[in-house]
Amino acid sequence: MPEQQKTAVILNQPSLLAFWDFQEQAGTDSIAKGAHACKLTEQAGPIARVEDGLFGKYAAKVKQGQWWRLPRAECPELDFHGKDARLTIIAWIKRENIENHGCQAIAGMWNETERKRQYCLFLNLRIWESEDQVCGHVSSVGGPTPGRKYCMTSAIGATPVSKEEWHAVAFTYDGEYARVYLDGQLDKRDGFNPYLYDQGLYDGGSDGAEFTVGAVSHSGSMGNFYTGLLGGLAVFNTALTEEEIARMTFLAD
């Protein structure tokens, strides 16, 4: 499918809030297409672009320690919280083939340092006997799960996400279940995907977590860095169906 047609499929989805295709030059903000022109600002130096894109010539090449931030006040539409929270995040990624034993945050409002967790798409969460799978973290309390050292509430798939290959990873929350998808299919795992979580999402208020891409605030500083290519990132204000997500993988061609 031609690149412009792929973009059109995403932009024509009525529930789309923001879609970043990362075609901008390194050192400049990434401006979202769609209903809200949210600006992602690079952190820890310019993030390079390489000629390996899905929605244009380029994809962003994220090095260890780099990430983007979007201040909370500039993106109220992405502040999903409460019992009525509904969302979908889809990211088109190509993981770098390096040894990385830590969690890798893709995108969300998730601040572990200040205990203001809401939602976040992760890889390699490494809880509940998981490793390298897609994970959709959800929290209604902001801090660790009661009785636990860490936040343990997460949809986790069954299939490791391979490196040096393009994948579409997705996370949905419909107010009752969190679900994660790999390459357009629900990556079922008994007890964990779908993951029953009908408590809603934490409300951080005006001073809650920022929307970050490629990292989250962790143990007093930024951490849980993603490394590799990021070809696109889309956020929707509803839990898309498996069929709708499958139409937006764009990996077959």
Residue pairs with C-beta under 8 A, 6 or more apart in sequence:
1 9
1 250
1 253
3 53
3 54
3 55
3 56
6 54
6 55
6 250
7 19
7 21
7 33
7 55
9 247
9 248
9 250
10 16
10 19
10 34
10 232
10 234
10 248
11 19
11 33
11 34
13 236
13 240
13 244
13 248
15 88
15 236
15 237
15 238
15 240
16 34
16 35
16 234
16 235
16 236
17 34
17 35
17 36
17 77
17 78
17 235
17 236
17 237
18 32
18 33
18 34
18 35
18 36
18 37
18 38
18 75
18 77
18 78
18 234
18 235
19 32
19 33
19 34
19 232
19 233
19 234
19 235
20 30
20 31
20 32
20 33
20 40
20 232
20 233
20 234
21 33
21 53
21 55
21 56
21 231
21 232
22 30
22 49
22 53
22 55
22 58
22 59
22 60
22 230
22 231
22 232
22 233
23 49
23 53
23 55
23 56
23 57
23 58
24 30
24 31
24 49
25 49
26 42
26 46
26 47
26 48
26 49
27 42
27 46
29 39
29 40
29 41
29 42
30 39
30 40
30 42
30 60
30 68
31 37
31 38
31 39
32 38
32 39
32 40
34 234
35 77
36 75
36 77
38 70
38 74
38 75
38 77
38 78
38 211
39 70
39 74
40 68
40 69
40 70
40 213
41 68
41 69
41 70
42 66
42 68
43 66
43 67
43 68
43 69
43 215
43 222
44 65
44 66
44 67
45 66
47 60
47 61
47 62
47 63
47 66
47 68
48 60
48 61
48 63
49 58
49 59
49 60
49 61
50 58
50 59
50 61
50 229
51 57
51 58
52 58
52 59
52 94
52 229
52 231
53 59
53 231
54 92
54 166
54 231
54 232
54 250
55 92
55 231
55 232
59 94
59 229
59 230
59 231
60 229
60 230
60 231
61 228
61 229
62 214
62 225
62 226
62 227
62 228
62 229
62 230
63 227
64 98
64 100
64 225
64 227
65 225
66 214
66 215
66 225
67 212
67 213
67 214
67 215
67 222
67 225
67 226
68 212
68 213
68 214
69 210
69 211
69 212
69 213
70 78
70 210
70 211
70 212
70 213
71 210
72 79
72 109
72 204
72 206
72 207
72 208
72 209
72 210
72 211
73 206
75 211
77 237
78 109
78 211
78 235
79 109
79 118
79 204
79 208
80 86
80 87
80 109
80 118
80 119
80 173
80 201
80 237
81 118
81 200
81 201
81 202
81 203
81 204
81 208
82 200
82 201
82 203
83 175
83 199
83 200
84 175
84 200
85 119
85 173
85 175
85 200
85 201
86 173
86 174
86 175
86 237
86 238
86 239
87 119
87 171
87 172
87 173
87 235
87 236
87 237
87 238
87 239
88 170
88 171
88 172
88 234
88 235
88 236
88 238
88 239
88 240
88 245
89 106
89 107
89 108
89 121
89 170
89 171
89 233
89 234
89 235
89 236
90 168
90 169
90 170
90 232
90 233
90 234
90 236
90 245
90 248
91 106
91 107
91 121
91 168
91 169
91 170
91 230
91 232
91 233
91 234
92 166
92 167
92 168
92 230
92 231
92 232
92 233
92 250
93 106
93 123
93 161
93 166
93 167
93 168
93 169
93 226
93 228
93 229
93 230
93 231
94 163
94 164
94 165
94 166
94 167
94 228
94 229
94 231
95 104
95 123
95 161
95 162
95 163
95 164
95 167
95 227
95 228
96 163
96 164
96 227
96 228
96 229
97 163
97 164
98 227
100 124
100 227
101 126
102 124
102 126
102 223
102 224
102 225
103 122
103 123
103 124
103 125
103 126
103 224
104 122
104 123
104 124
104 224
104 225
104 226
104 227
105 120
105 121
105 122
105 212
105 214
105 215
105 216
105 224
105 225
105 226
106 120
106 121
106 122
106 123
106 169
106 213
106 214
106 226
106 233
107 120
107 121
107 211
107 212
107 213
107 214
107 233
107 235
108 118
108 119
108 120
108 121
108 137
108 211
108 212
108 216
109 116
109 118
109 119
109 120
109 204
109 208
109 209
109 210
109 211
109 212
110 117
110 118
110 119
110 120
110 137
110 209
110 212
110 216
110 217
111 117
111 204
111 208
111 209
111 210
111 216
111 217
112 151
112 216
112 217
112 218
112 219
113 217
113 218
113 219
113 220
113 221
114 209
114 217
115 142
115 143
115 144
116 142
116 202
116 204
116 208
116 209
117 137
117 139
117 141
117 142
117 143
117 151
117 202
117 209
118 138
118 139
118 142
118 201
118 202
118 204
118 208
118 209
119 136
119 137
119 138
119 139
119 171
119 173
119 201
120 136
120 137
120 216
121 134
121 135
121 136
121 137
121 169
121 170
121 171
121 180
122 134
122 135
122 136
122 137
122 154
122 224
123 132
123 133
123 134
123 135
123 161
123 169
123 226
124 130
124 131
124 132
124 133
124 135
125 133
125 135
125 137
125 154
125 156
127 150
127 152
127 154
127 156
128 152
128 154
128 156
128 192
130 156
130 192
131 160
132 160
132 161
133 156
133 157
133 158
133 159
133 160
133 161
133 180
133 187
133 189
134 156
134 157
134 159
134 161
134 169
134 170
134 171
134 180
134 181
134 182
134 187
135 154
135 155
135 156
135 157
135 171
135 180
136 154
136 155
136 156
136 171
136 172
136 173
136 178
136 179
136 180
136 195
137 151
137 153
137 154
138 153
138 154
138 155
138 173
138 178
138 195
138 197
138 201
139 145
139 151
139 153
139 201
139 202
140 153
140 197
140 199
140 200
140 201
140 202
141 202
142 202
142 204
143 151
144 150
144 151
144 152
145 151
145 152
145 153
153 178
153 195
153 197
154 178
154 192
154 195
155 171
155 177
155 178
155 179
155 180
155 192
155 193
155 194
155 195
155 197
156 180
156 189
156 192
156 193
156 195
157 180
157 181
157 182
157 187
157 188
157 189
157 192
157 193
158 187
158 188
158 189
158 193
159 182
159 187
161 167
161 169
161 182
163 228
166 229
166 231
166 251
167 182
167 183
167 251
168 181
168 182
168 183
168 184
168 245
168 248
168 249
168 250
168 251
169 180
169 181
169 182
170 180
170 181
170 182
170 240
170 245
171 178
171 179
171 180
171 181
172 178
172 179
172 180
172 181
172 239
172 240
172 245
173 179
173 197
173 201
173 239
174 238
174 239
175 198
175 200
175 239
176 196
176 197
176 198
177 194
177 195
177 196
177 197
178 194
178 195
178 197
179 186
179 193
179 194
179 195
179 239
180 186
180 187
180 193
181 187
181 242
181 245
183 249
183 251
184 242
184 245
184 246
184 247
184 248
184 249
184 251
185 242
185 246
186 193
186 194
186 242
187 193
188 194
202 208
209 217
212 222
213 230
213 233
214 225
214 226
214 230
215 222
215 223
215 224
215 225
215 226
216 222
216 223
216 224
217 223
218 224
234 248
